[in-house]
Amino acid sequence: MAGKGRGRIRKRSDGKWMLYLPTAVCDDTHFPFTRNEQVKVTLQEDKSLRVESFTKFDDCPNCHGQGELQETDIRGVAEYKCKCGEEWRK
């Protein structure tokens, strides 16, 4: 298991910030993300970054069933859809 490595943070010419992760970390079998998966990034009070997957399911406000994640926009707003036809954003 190679759970550590040295990455980089760079600001691109278009103003976006990119976080580069070491290949040894990403190729590890315990790496929790897939290629091109959108993730939620939060700046913690201790100045560390928390990176986590978006929740795949959420409670439907209409029938209280399980709504499934359809897509996430660039601002991190997730769109869910339930079997009952209800759609909501979070």
OpenMM code with the backbone's topology and positions (N, CA, C; nanometers):
from openmm import Vec3, app, unit

residues = "MET ALA GLY LYS GLY ARG GLY ARG ILE ARG LYS ARG SER ASP GLY LYS TRP MET LEU TYR LEU PRO THR ALA VAL CYS ASP ASP THR HIS PHE PRO PHE THR ARG ASN GLU GLN VAL LYS VAL THR LEU GLN GLU ASP LYS SER LEU ARG VAL GLU SER PHE THR LYS PHE ASP ASP CYS PRO ASN CYS HIS GLY GLN GLY GLU LEU GLN GLU THR ASP ILE ARG GLY VAL ALA GLU TYR LYS CYS LYS CYS GLY GLU GLU TRP ARG LYS".split()
positions = [
    Vec3(0.0839, -0.1180, 0.0000),
    Vec3(0.0000, 0.0000, 0.0000),
    Vec3(0.0883, 0.1242, 0.0000),
    Vec3(0.0656, 0.2143, -0.0940),
    Vec3(0.1438, 0.3376, -0.1048),
    Vec3(0.0524, 0.4560, -0.0768),
    Vec3(0.0136, 0.4760, 0.0481),
    Vec3(-0.0831, 0.5793, 0.0844),
    Vec3(-0.0253, 0.7189, 0.0967),
    Vec3(0.1016, 0.7366, 0.0663),
    Vec3(0.1628, 0.8687, 0.0772),
    Vec3(0.2383, 0.9018, -0.0494),
    Vec3(0.2546, 1.0301, -0.0726),
    Vec3(0.3304, 1.0750, -0.1880),
    Vec3(0.3350, 1.2262, -0.1887),
    Vec3(0.4038, 1.2816, -0.2849),
    Vec3(0.4176, 1.4267, -0.2939),
    Vec3(0.3413, 1.4762, -0.4161),
    Vec3(0.2420, 1.5613, -0.3933),
    Vec3(0.1629, 1.6181, -0.5015),
    Vec3(0.1959, 1.7652, -0.5199),
    Vec3(0.1195, 1.8306, -0.6061),
    Vec3(0.1421, 1.9736, -0.6325),
    Vec3(0.0096, 2.0439, -0.6507),
    Vec3(0.0096, 2.1721, -0.6193),
    Vec3(-0.1044, 2.2592, -0.6463),
    Vec3(-0.0542, 2.3714, -0.7350),
    Vec3(-0.1233, 2.3921, -0.8473),
    Vec3(-0.0831, 2.4976, -0.9407),
    Vec3(-0.2042, 2.5759, -0.9858),
    Vec3(-0.1812, 2.7024, -1.0152),
    Vec3(-0.2857, 2.7862, -1.0722),
    Vec3(-0.2616, 2.7953, -1.2221),
    Vec3(-0.3633, 2.7565, -1.2996),
    Vec3(-0.3506, 2.7582, -1.4448),
    Vec3(-0.3698, 2.8993, -1.4985),
    Vec3(-0.3371, 2.9190, -1.6241),
    Vec3(-0.3501, 3.0512, -1.6870),
    Vec3(-0.4959, 3.0961, -1.6987),
    Vec3(-0.5913, 3.0006, -1.6962),
    Vec3(-0.7332, 3.0379, -1.7022),
    Vec3(-0.7922, 3.0664, -1.5645),
    Vec3(-0.7092, 3.0650, -1.4611),
    Vec3(-0.7522, 3.0997, -1.3261),
    Vec3(-0.7952, 2.9820, -1.2401),
    Vec3(-0.8064, 2.8629, -1.2978),
    Vec3(-0.8453, 2.7453, -1.2209),
    Vec3(-0.7252, 2.6897, -1.1459),
    Vec3(-0.7535, 2.6313, -1.0317),
    Vec3(-0.6496, 2.5670, -0.9528),
    Vec3(-0.6557, 2.4169, -0.9780),
    Vec3(-0.5413, 2.3541, -0.9913),
    Vec3(-0.5332, 2.2105, -1.0147),
    Vec3(-0.4531, 2.1448, -0.9023),
    Vec3(-0.5043, 2.0346, -0.8531),
    Vec3(-0.4363, 1.9560, -0.7511),
    Vec3(-0.3874, 1.8277, -0.8179),
    Vec3(-0.2575, 1.8103, -0.8241),
    Vec3(-0.1973, 1.6933, -0.8852),
    Vec3(-0.1627, 1.5933, -0.7759),
    Vec3(-0.2096, 1.4706, -0.7918),
    Vec3(-0.1857, 1.3658, -0.6942),
    Vec3(-0.0827, 1.2675, -0.7483),
    Vec3(0.0000, 1.2122, -0.6625),
    Vec3(0.1010, 1.1168, -0.7073),
    Vec3(0.0372, 0.9894, -0.7639),
    Vec3(0.0957, 0.9377, -0.8692),
    Vec3(0.0462, 0.8158, -0.9325),
    Vec3(0.0432, 0.6998, -0.8336),
    Vec3(0.1441, 0.6909, -0.7490),
    Vec3(0.1509, 0.5813, -0.6525),
    Vec3(0.0316, 0.5820, -0.5576),
    Vec3(-0.0195, 0.6977, -0.5248),
    Vec3(-0.1362, 0.7085, -0.4373),
    Vec3(-0.2632, 0.6720, -0.5146),
    Vec3(-0.2784, 0.7265, -0.6340),
    Vec3(-0.3998, 0.7039, -0.7140),
    Vec3(-0.4120, 0.5611, -0.7644),
    Vec3(-0.3005, 0.4934, -0.7859),
    Vec3(-0.3036, 0.3554, -0.8337),
    Vec3(-0.3199, 0.2545, -0.7209),
    Vec3(-0.3165, 0.3006, -0.5984),
    Vec3(-0.3339, 0.2134, -0.4829),
    Vec3(-0.4762, 0.1551, -0.4837),
    Vec3(-0.4899, 0.0316, -0.4449),
    Vec3(-0.6211, -0.0334, -0.4448),
    Vec3(-0.7181, 0.0284, -0.3447),
    Vec3(-0.6682, 0.1022, -0.2480),
    Vec3(-0.7536, 0.1665, -0.1487),
    Vec3(-0.7940, 0.3087, -0.1878),
    Vec3(-0.7495, 0.3571, -0.3018),
    Vec3(-0.7847, 0.4927, -0.3462),
    Vec3(-0.9357, 0.4975, -0.3716),
    Vec3(-1.0072, 0.5896, -0.3060),
    Vec3(-1.1540, 0.5840, -0.3068),
    Vec3(-1.2236, 0.6458, -0.4279),
    Vec3(-1.1513, 0.7041, -0.5222),
    Vec3(-1.2154, 0.7749, -0.6326),
    Vec3(-1.1861, 0.7079, -0.7663),
    Vec3(-1.2722, 0.7348, -0.8647),
    Vec3(-1.2512, 0.6835, -0.9992),
    Vec3(-1.2111, 0.7996, -1.0901),
    Vec3(-1.1606, 0.7673, -1.2060),
    Vec3(-1.1177, 0.8689, -1.3027),
    Vec3(-1.2362, 0.9574, -1.3426),
    Vec3(-1.2140, 1.0878, -1.3461),
    Vec3(-1.3127, 1.1892, -1.3833),
    Vec3(-1.4305, 1.2006, -1.2872),
    Vec3(-1.4211, 1.1416, -1.1697),
    Vec3(-1.5272, 1.1538, -1.0701),
    Vec3(-1.5237, 1.2944, -1.0103),
    Vec3(-1.6407, 1.3561, -0.9994),
    Vec3(-1.6458, 1.4865, -0.9344),
    Vec3(-1.6469, 1.4649, -0.7840),
    Vec3(-1.5719, 1.5476, -0.7138),
    Vec3(-1.5588, 1.5331, -0.5695),
    Vec3(-1.5926, 1.6642, -0.5005),
    Vec3(-1.6247, 1.6537, -0.3740),
    Vec3(-1.6537, 1.7700, -0.2911),
    Vec3(-1.5264, 1.8040, -0.2141),
    Vec3(-1.4800, 1.9289, -0.2239),
    Vec3(-1.3574, 1.9721, -0.1567),
    Vec3(-1.3939, 2.0797, -0.0552),
    Vec3(-1.3499, 2.0606, 0.0686),
    Vec3(-1.3815, 2.1528, 0.1764),
    Vec3(-1.2534, 2.1957, 0.2457),
    Vec3(-1.2377, 2.3259, 0.2684),
    Vec3(-1.1249, 2.3775, 0.3448),
    Vec3(-1.1603, 2.3683, 0.4927),
    Vec3(-1.0813, 2.2940, 0.5674),
    Vec3(-1.1063, 2.2735, 0.7092),
    Vec3(-1.0496, 2.3902, 0.7913),
    Vec3(-1.0927, 2.4006, 0.9166),
    Vec3(-1.0448, 2.5072, 1.0046),
    Vec3(-0.8951, 2.4987, 1.0307),
    Vec3(-0.8391, 2.3776, 1.0269),
    Vec3(-0.6959, 2.3608, 1.0506),
    Vec3(-0.6137, 2.3795, 0.9224),
    Vec3(-0.6766, 2.4388, 0.8181),
    Vec3(-0.6149, 2.4707, 0.6894),
    Vec3(-0.5791, 2.3462, 0.6073),
    Vec3(-0.6432, 2.2350, 0.6371),
    Vec3(-0.6254, 2.1152, 0.5548),
    Vec3(-0.7440, 2.1041, 0.4589),
    Vec3(-0.7279, 2.0240, 0.3541),
    Vec3(-0.8350, 2.0021, 0.2581),
    Vec3(-0.8997, 1.8671, 0.2852),
    Vec3(-1.0311, 1.8648, 0.2767),
    Vec3(-1.1052, 1.7384, 0.2872),
    Vec3(-1.1658, 1.7109, 0.1501),
    Vec3(-1.1359, 1.5962, 0.0929),
    Vec3(-1.1864, 1.5578, -0.0384),
    Vec3(-1.2722, 1.4337, -0.0189),
    Vec3(-1.3986, 1.4408, -0.0644),
    Vec3(-1.4885, 1.3274, -0.0465),
    Vec3(-1.5812, 1.3122, -0.1665),
    Vec3(-1.6333, 1.1933, -0.1845),
    Vec3(-1.7281, 1.1669, -0.2924),
    Vec3(-1.8614, 1.2333, -0.2606),
    Vec3(-1.9322, 1.2720, -0.3664),
    Vec3(-2.0677, 1.3181, -0.3466),
    Vec3(-2.1518, 1.1986, -0.3049),
    Vec3(-2.2513, 1.2227, -0.2217),
    Vec3(-2.3408, 1.1168, -0.1788),
    Vec3(-2.4188, 1.0652, -0.2993),
    Vec3(-2.4172, 0.9360, -0.3199),
    Vec3(-2.4852, 0.8767, -0.4349),
    Vec3(-2.6368, 0.8727, -0.4154),
    Vec3(-2.6821, 0.8708, -0.2897),
    Vec3(-2.8249, 0.8635, -0.2604),
    Vec3(-2.8630, 0.9688, -0.1576),
    Vec3(-2.9880, 1.0130, -0.1639),
    Vec3(-3.0392, 1.1106, -0.0692),
    Vec3(-3.1870, 1.0808, -0.0481),
    Vec3(-3.2414, 1.1180, 0.0679),
    Vec3(-3.3831, 1.0939, 0.0963),
    Vec3(-3.4707, 1.1851, 0.0124),
    Vec3(-3.5708, 1.1258, -0.0517),
    Vec3(-3.6648, 1.1996, -0.1362),
    Vec3(-3.7554, 1.2850, -0.0473),
    Vec3(-3.7686, 1.4152, -0.0763),
    Vec3(-3.8549, 1.4997, 0.0054),
    Vec3(-4.0036, 1.4691, -0.0136),
    Vec3(-4.0383, 1.3965, -0.1202),
    Vec3(-4.1777, 1.3653, -0.1495),
    Vec3(-4.2216, 1.2347, -0.0835),
    Vec3(-4.1527, 1.1249, -0.1162),
    Vec3(-4.1955, 0.9929, -0.0668),
    Vec3(-4.1001, 0.9347, 0.0376),
    Vec3(-3.9909, 1.0042, 0.0668),
    Vec3(-3.8880, 0.9610, 0.1622),
    Vec3(-3.8179, 0.8320, 0.1196),
    Vec3(-3.8242, 0.8006, -0.0101),
    Vec3(-3.7499, 0.6873, -0.0658),
    Vec3(-3.6070, 0.7295, -0.0949),
    Vec3(-3.5358, 0.6484, -0.1691),
    Vec3(-3.3966, 0.6781, -0.2026),
    Vec3(-3.3887, 0.7424, -0.3401),
    Vec3(-3.3481, 0.8685, -0.3441),
    Vec3(-3.3227, 0.9356, -0.4702),
    Vec3(-3.1796, 0.9100, -0.5122),
    Vec3(-3.1565, 0.8910, -0.6413),
    Vec3(-3.0221, 0.8606, -0.6903),
    Vec3(-2.9599, 0.9839, -0.7543),
    Vec3(-2.8299, 1.0028, -0.7310),
    Vec3(-2.7561, 1.1142, -0.7879),
    Vec3(-2.7555, 1.1034, -0.9399),
    Vec3(-2.7989, 1.2101, -1.0089),
    Vec3(-2.8007, 1.2131, -1.1548),
    Vec3(-2.6762, 1.2819, -1.2094),
    Vec3(-2.6460, 1.4012, -1.1568),
    Vec3(-2.5271, 1.4739, -1.1995),
    Vec3(-2.4942, 1.5813, -1.0979),
    Vec3(-2.3750, 1.6353, -1.1100),
    Vec3(-2.3292, 1.7429, -1.0230),
    Vec3(-2.2743, 1.8528, -1.1118),
    Vec3(-2.3202, 1.9765, -1.0885),
    Vec3(-2.2729, 2.0854, -1.1744),
    Vec3(-2.1405, 2.1402, -1.1253),
    Vec3(-2.0862, 2.2369, -1.1975),
    Vec3(-1.9533, 2.2912, -1.1698),
    Vec3(-1.9434, 2.3576, -1.0324),
    Vec3(-2.0569, 2.4038, -0.9798),
    Vec3(-2.0583, 2.4683, -0.8475),
    Vec3(-2.0706, 2.3680, -0.7349),
    Vec3(-2.0835, 2.2392, -0.7682),
    Vec3(-2.0951, 2.1363, -0.6660),
    Vec3(-2.2371, 2.1071, -0.6242),
    Vec3(-2.3365, 2.1585, -0.6987),
    Vec3(-2.4764, 2.1314, -0.6672),
    Vec3(-2.5143, 1.9968, -0.7282),
    Vec3(-2.5627, 1.9062, -0.6443),
    Vec3(-2.5986, 1.7724, -0.6897),
    Vec3(-2.7467, 1.7668, -0.7247),
    Vec3(-2.7773, 1.6969, -0.8336),
    Vec3(-2.9160, 1.6799, -0.8765),
    Vec3(-2.9554, 1.5343, -0.8560),
    Vec3(-3.0650, 1.5134, -0.7815),
    Vec3(-3.1125, 1.3796, -0.7501),
    Vec3(-3.2475, 1.3550, -0.8162),
    Vec3(-3.2790, 1.2277, -0.8408),
    Vec3(-3.4083, 1.1898, -0.8969),
    Vec3(-3.4531, 1.0606, -0.8287),
    Vec3(-3.5819, 1.0586, -0.7902),
    Vec3(-3.6386, 0.9432, -0.7216),
    Vec3(-3.7263, 0.8632, -0.8177),
    Vec3(-3.7543, 0.7386, -0.7836),
    Vec3(-3.8419, 0.6540, -0.8637),
    Vec3(-3.9837, 0.7103, -0.8720),
    Vec3(-4.0242, 0.7902, -0.7721),
    Vec3(-4.1587, 0.8478, -0.7723),
    Vec3(-4.1690, 0.9646, -0.8708),
    Vec3(-4.0558, 1.0048, -0.9299),
    Vec3(-4.0549, 1.1134, -1.0277),
    Vec3(-4.0071, 1.2467, -0.9729),
    Vec3(-3.9939, 1.2561, -0.8417),
    Vec3(-3.9485, 1.3801, -0.7768),
    Vec3(-3.8014, 1.4060, -0.8113),
    Vec3(-3.7680, 1.5322, -0.8404),
    Vec3(-3.6307, 1.5739, -0.8642),
    Vec3(-3.5975, 1.6892, -0.7701),
    Vec3(-3.4766, 1.6934, -0.7186),
    Vec3(-3.4356, 1.8019, -0.6309),
    Vec3(-3.2859, 1.8231, -0.6398),
    Vec3(-3.2434, 1.9385, -0.5935),
    Vec3(-3.1003, 1.9761, -0.5948),
    Vec3(-3.0555, 1.9993, -0.4519),
    Vec3(-2.9300, 1.9724, -0.4297),
    Vec3(-2.8741, 1.9882, -0.2941),
    Vec3(-2.7303, 2.0317, -0.3025),
] * unit.nanometer
topology = app.Topology()
chain = topology.addChain("A")
for resn in residues:
    res = topology.addResidue(resn, chain)
    for name in ("N", "CA", "C"):
        topology.addAtom(name, app.Element.getBySymbol(name[0]), res)
